[in-house]
């Protein structure tokens, strides 16, 4: 347990002499005590492992396997979640995108590559963005929606959609989200974490000679995403499965188009 002494009490104790410490002041004695505690714990773990009695852990000739933690949601929270979702209106996702666009005008970020003009048909532009977002593709999107042809969607995708446009639009959304009172309940926007799921590809990769300690040499890509403590995905980068993730951790922290100032970042050993 940690507690703070009142300033007057601390001054009085300091005036009486050396302040007492919660640990042994002699390094050799302290280290020997900690070594004894560690050896006792290791012996106990070894004994339990030999009997197969380690909780949620298996230790054998094949290595150490720890069972993942299971999410346990209290029934009362589930009831509140369902009640909250029941209060949300049932609307089309395109209508939701149009409403958000009225707030922050993020479609203005997708300007024409040559003339720098914004798209005349916002509905069609949002349809293209939605096709990217859900990985449906322009052909199937044109088949499933009314009022937009494949030729129209392809033209918008070729001349208005760009990585820079997505980055600028994402920056506007993050800035707008940070301004909401609800976002401050989750965090202050100064810490973040990053990771990326791996998607395997068929055939042989161009960098087949490169070896990744976790993914091996199999071809594929990883969508590496940074998320703030306010749940803003402020950076996403596509990297090869054989590439190391460390440089992309730094890229996501340093090169993003929003006002986040990350002070503490969490990631795995990749």
Buried (B, 14 or more C-beta within 10 A) or exposed (E): EEEEEEEEEEEEEEEEEEEEEEEEEEEEEEEEEEEEEEEEEEEEEEEBBEEEEBEEBEBEEEEEEEEEEEEEEEEEEEEEEEEEEEEEEEEEEBEEBBEBBEEBEBBBBBBEEEEEEBBEEBBBBBBBBBBBEEEBEBEEBBEEBEEBEBEBBBBBBEBBBBEEBBBBBBBBBBBBBBEEEEBEEEBEBBBBBBBBEBEEEEEEBEBEEBEBEEBEBBBBBBEBBBBBBBEBBBBBBEBBBBBBBEEBBEBBBEEBBBEBEBEEBEBEEB
